């Protein structure tokens, strides 16, 4: 793997995301959001119209669901899918402080999107070892 620390984290994340989600017509945006509600990376032109509100919403939904689980030892939150009339949003943990948020058209196949998100998570943990 070599010395990858010279490359900014955002750039590494962008490359991993592009490799996994490029040419996916159902996918509207892919972003990495901190659990504190900040957008870490994502193509600004493709993000929902109010990126700050979007990232805050992703953070609140995920961290709330995470803190409501019945048994914190066994019950690890895997992912959340929000379904709107015409769109879906998928949120999955990337690290203890980051999440991947993907917005898609409503007809997108859940299993396919979740598989791609998991690929992003796995690749990120390979390339950014300190995120494990």
Backbone bond lengths (Angstrom), bond angles and torsions (degrees), N, CA, C in turn:
res aa  C-N    CA-C-N  psi(-1)  N-CA   C-N-CA  omega(-1)  CA-C   N-CA-C  phi
1 X - - - 1.451 - - 1.523 111.23 -
2 X 1.287 119.31 -38.11 1.457 121.60 176.15 1.508 112.99 77.46
3 X 1.320 114.64 -166.21 1.456 120.71 -177.76 1.516 110.75 -86.60
4 X 1.303 115.65 100.88 1.440 118.88 -178.16 1.525 111.51 -100.62
5 X 1.321 116.74 -5.22 1.454 120.90 -174.88 1.534 112.36 -64.59
6 X 1.324 117.84 -19.05 1.456 120.60 179.70 1.531 111.50 -69.24
7 X 1.317 116.84 -25.29 1.459 121.34 -178.95 1.528 109.14 -85.81
8 X 1.330 118.04 129.31 1.476 119.11 -178.96 1.533 111.30 -59.09
9 X 1.327 115.32 145.42 1.462 122.25 -179.04 1.524 110.40 -54.23
10 X 1.340 116.97 -44.49 1.469 120.98 -178.46 1.522 111.03 -58.19
11 X 1.316 115.51 -39.79 1.457 121.36 -178.90 1.530 110.94 -66.86
12 X 1.329 116.74 -42.09 1.471 121.54 177.67 1.524 108.91 -62.59
13 X 1.330 116.86 -46.49 1.468 121.21 179.77 1.524 111.05 -61.70
14 X 1.330 116.80 -44.50 1.470 120.86 179.10 1.525 111.27 -58.75
15 X 1.336 116.57 -43.69 1.468 120.83 -179.63 1.534 111.24 -63.23
16 X 1.320 116.41 -43.60 1.467 121.30 179.95 1.531 109.88 -63.56
17 X 1.321 116.24 -44.89 1.467 121.48 -179.29 1.530 110.99 -64.48
18 X 1.330 115.87 -45.76 1.480 119.49 179.46 1.519 110.79 -59.19
19 X 1.334 116.61 -44.90 1.460 120.82 -178.51 1.527 110.97 -60.28
20 X 1.310 117.39 -35.77 1.466 120.96 -175.77 1.527 113.55 -87.34
21 X 1.322 117.43 -34.02 1.464 119.43 -170.94 1.526 114.85 -112.31
22 X 1.337 117.23 -0.80 1.459 118.98 178.10 1.527 110.00 -61.77
23 X 1.309 116.75 146.08 1.477 122.06 177.96 1.531 113.04 60.92
24 X 1.315 116.97 35.95 1.462 121.98 174.40 1.530 107.02 -111.05
25 X 1.329 117.63 94.57 1.463 120.66 -172.72 1.533 114.03 -60.02
26 X 1.323 118.21 -28.19 1.465 120.97 -179.37 1.535 112.68 -76.69
27 X 1.341 116.58 -19.59 1.462 121.17 -176.02 1.523 110.28 -86.34
28 X 1.328 115.50 127.00 1.465 120.05 179.69 1.519 112.01 -95.30
29 X 1.336 117.04 -45.38 1.464 119.10 179.56 1.515 110.26 -149.06
30 X 1.329 115.02 151.58 1.458 122.09 173.84 1.516 105.62 -133.48
31 X 1.309 116.38 126.69 1.457 118.67 178.66 1.523 110.09 -140.66
32 X 1.323 114.58 160.16 1.452 121.35 173.05 1.517 105.46 -110.57
33 X 1.324 114.87 127.09 1.459 121.65 -174.95 1.526 107.86 -123.43
34 X 1.328 116.09 139.46 1.465 119.07 177.05 1.526 108.61 -79.70
35 X 1.321 115.73 155.76 1.470 118.99 178.86 1.525 111.22 -66.70
36 X 1.329 116.84 -14.34 1.469 119.47 175.34 1.530 111.07 -86.76
37 X 1.343 117.35 -2.43 1.461 119.96 172.66 1.520 116.31 100.26
38 X 1.329 118.10 15.15 1.469 120.41 178.97 1.524 110.58 -100.98
39 X 1.337 116.51 143.18 1.463 119.31 174.05 1.521 107.65 -80.22
40 X 1.317 116.12 122.97 1.466 121.55 -179.15 1.526 109.14 -89.90
41 X 1.320 116.17 -44.09 1.456 120.10 178.21 1.521 109.17 -154.99
42 X 1.294 115.07 158.18 1.454 122.05 -179.04 1.514 107.80 150.98
43 X 1.309 117.20 148.15 1.451 120.72 -178.42 1.532 109.63 -74.12
44 X 1.350 117.66 111.12 1.463 120.90 -173.41 1.532 114.01 -53.78
45 X 1.322 117.14 -37.90 1.464 120.08 -177.29 1.523 112.28 -67.92
46 X 1.328 116.78 -20.59 1.465 120.20 -177.71 1.525 113.13 -99.49
47 X 1.326 116.44 -11.44 1.462 119.34 -178.94 1.530 109.88 -72.51
48 X 1.341 116.20 157.83 1.462 118.52 176.15 1.534 110.85 -54.68
49 X 1.329 116.29 160.04 1.468 121.52 -168.78 1.532 114.90 -56.99
50 X 1.308 118.50 -28.78 1.467 120.49 177.94 1.525 109.02 -118.95
51 X 1.343 117.05 83.39 1.475 120.48 -173.30 1.531 114.43 -55.08
52 X 1.337 117.42 -38.59 1.468 119.73 -178.36 1.524 110.50 -65.95
53 X 1.328 115.96 -40.88 1.461 120.42 179.49 1.541 109.89 -68.30
54 X 1.325 115.19 -39.86 1.469 121.05 178.35 1.521 110.49 -59.88
55 X 1.333 116.68 -50.02 1.466 119.89 -177.32 1.529 111.22 -66.30
56 X 1.321 117.13 -35.94 1.470 120.26 177.01 1.529 109.92 -65.06
57 X 1.337 116.91 -42.30 1.460 121.54 179.63 1.541 110.27 -62.11
58 X 1.342 116.54 -46.32 1.471 121.32 179.85 1.528 109.31 -57.85
59 X 1.323 115.80 -45.66 1.457 121.58 -179.28 1.525 111.48 -61.89
60 X 1.323 116.88 -48.22 1.465 121.24 -178.08 1.528 111.08 -63.98
61 X 1.328 116.82 -45.55 1.466 120.31 -179.26 1.530 110.40 -60.51
62 X 1.325 116.14 -49.00 1.466 119.01 -174.94 1.525 111.39 -68.90
63 X 1.329 117.06 -49.14 1.466 119.15 -176.06 1.531 111.13 -67.42
64 X 1.327 117.76 -32.64 1.473 120.75 176.80 1.527 109.88 -66.07
65 X 1.323 116.23 -47.50 1.464 120.23 179.90 1.523 110.42 -62.74
66 X 1.331 115.35 -37.82 1.463 120.78 -180.00 1.527 110.61 -64.15
67 X 1.322 116.66 -40.91 1.467 119.59 -176.55 1.529 112.77 -80.05
68 X 1.323 118.00 -11.88 1.469 121.72 -179.54 1.523 113.88 -93.35
69 X 1.323 117.28 -2.58 1.476 117.62 -177.54 1.528 109.65 -64.07
70 X 1.316 114.66 150.39 1.464 119.66 -172.19 1.531 112.75 -73.31
71 X 1.311 117.25 -40.73 1.457 120.45 -178.73 1.529 108.36 -126.67
72 X 1.324 115.80 101.65 1.468 120.11 -173.70 1.523 113.40 -61.83
73 X 1.321 117.96 -23.01 1.470 119.54 -179.79 1.532 111.24 -77.09
74 X 1.331 116.86 -46.15 1.464 120.84 -174.04 1.521 112.91 -93.04
75 X 1.327 116.04 -33.18 1.461 121.21 -168.92 1.520 113.09 -93.06
76 X 1.314 117.48 76.36 1.465 120.10 178.92 1.530 109.02 -82.70
77 X 1.313 116.04 130.01 1.460 120.51 179.45 1.521 109.36 -67.87
78 X 1.316 117.52 125.93 1.457 121.31 -178.17 1.522 110.96 -89.92
79 X 1.326 116.80 -57.10 1.461 119.58 179.91 1.523 109.70 -159.64
80 X 1.306 114.78 165.80 1.462 121.92 176.14 1.517 107.07 -127.39
81 X 1.332 116.32 139.29 1.460 120.73 173.26 1.526 107.11 -123.61
82 X 1.335 115.76 121.40 1.459 120.85 174.64 1.517 107.78 -102.22
83 X 1.318 116.69 131.53 1.460 120.30 -177.69 1.526 109.11 -115.21
84 X 1.323 115.77 120.37 1.465 122.79 176.05 1.527 107.47 -101.93
85 X 1.314 117.70 179.72 1.472 120.29 179.26 1.524 112.45 -60.31
86 X 1.326 117.70 -39.14 1.468 120.22 -175.88 1.530 113.85 -121.82
87 X 1.323 117.76 -4.92 1.464 120.74 -174.96 1.523 111.47 -139.18
88 X 1.336 114.79 168.19 1.464 121.87 172.03 1.518 108.05 -132.33
89 X 1.315 114.70 153.74 1.454 120.17 171.10 1.524 108.20 -128.59
90 X 1.324 115.56 132.82 1.459 122.86 179.54 1.520 107.25 -113.73
91 X 1.321 117.44 133.97 1.459 121.22 178.15 1.523 108.36 -131.74
92 X 1.329 115.48 129.46 1.466 120.56 178.34 1.517 108.75 -140.01
93 X 1.321 115.93 145.95 1.458 120.97 179.39 1.523 110.69 -67.07
94 X 1.329 115.60 137.49 1.463 121.95 176.60 1.532 109.55 -104.60
95 X 1.316 115.88 -38.04 1.470 122.61 176.45 1.522 106.60 -154.88
96 X 1.323 116.94 -175.06 1.468 118.83 -178.43 1.531 112.03 -64.40
97 X 1.335 117.44 -18.01 1.469 118.98 -178.68 1.526 113.95 -123.07
98 X 1.348 118.01 -1.58 1.469 120.95 -176.47 1.526 112.21 -127.84
99 X 1.348 114.73 152.96 1.463 121.84 176.73 1.521 109.10 -133.53
100 X 1.325 115.33 153.63 1.466 121.42 172.40 1.527 105.79 -101.89
101 X 1.336 116.58 129.99 1.461 121.59 177.26 1.530 108.14 -120.72
102 X 1.329 116.29 127.39 1.462 121.75 -178.51 1.527 107.52 -124.43
103 X 1.334 116.58 127.50 1.464 119.85 173.24 1.522 107.69 -106.05
104 X 1.336 115.19 138.60 1.461 120.84 -176.44 1.524 110.04 -137.82
105 X 1.318 114.37 170.87 1.458 119.66 168.77 1.530 106.79 -70.27
106 X 1.327 116.49 156.07 1.467 120.10 -175.19 1.534 112.99 -61.45
107 X 1.333 117.66 -28.86 1.471 120.71 -177.46 1.522 114.32 -79.83
108 X 1.313 118.11 -2.62 1.468 120.32 -179.94 1.527 109.45 -58.99
109 X 1.327 115.52 143.57 1.468 121.35 -179.93 1.534 109.99 -80.68
110 X 1.327 115.32 118.87 1.467 120.94 -176.86 1.527 112.25 -53.36
111 X 1.332 116.96 -48.40 1.471 120.61 -176.65 1.522 111.54 -59.56
112 X 1.315 116.32 -40.88 1.470 121.86 -178.83 1.533 110.60 -65.36
113 X 1.320 116.34 -46.71 1.469 120.56 -179.72 1.533 109.89 -64.70
114 X 1.310 117.10 -45.05 1.468 120.66 -179.72 1.526 111.30 -63.62
115 X 1.325 117.40 -36.52 1.475 120.78 177.27 1.531 109.97 -63.82
116 X 1.321 116.26 -43.78 1.468 120.43 179.76 1.531 111.32 -65.57
117 X 1.328 116.52 -40.54 1.471 119.70 177.47 1.531 109.07 -61.96
118 X 1.331 117.22 -43.05 1.467 120.42 179.57 1.524 110.50 -62.62
119 X 1.325 117.92 -37.07 1.469 121.07 175.38 1.525 110.59 -60.95
120 X 1.326 117.15 -41.91 1.474 121.70 178.05 1.531 109.27 -62.02
121 X 1.334 116.87 -45.61 1.466 121.47 179.71 1.534 109.92 -59.87
122 X 1.333 116.72 -48.29 1.474 120.60 -178.49 1.524 111.96 -62.19
123 X 1.323 116.77 -46.26 1.478 120.90 -179.84 1.520 111.41 -64.42
124 X 1.321 116.13 -39.42 1.470 120.35 179.56 1.518 109.81 -62.48
125 X 1.320 116.90 -43.25 1.464 120.12 179.99 1.528 112.10 -67.71
126 X 1.345 116.52 -28.08 1.466 119.72 174.91 1.523 110.94 -71.04
127 X 1.337 116.26 -43.37 1.467 120.27 -172.95 1.520 113.64 -86.38
128 X 1.318 117.13 -33.64 1.468 121.49 179.96 1.516 107.61 -113.66
129 X 1.311 115.74 77.18 1.456 122.89 -170.75 1.522 112.26 -55.34
130 X 1.317 118.11 -37.30 1.463 121.66 -177.37 1.532 112.24 -66.29
131 X 1.333 118.68 -13.81 1.473 120.41 178.30 1.525 112.43 -77.79
132 X 1.313 117.17 -15.39 1.478 119.72 -178.88 1.489 108.95 -59.91
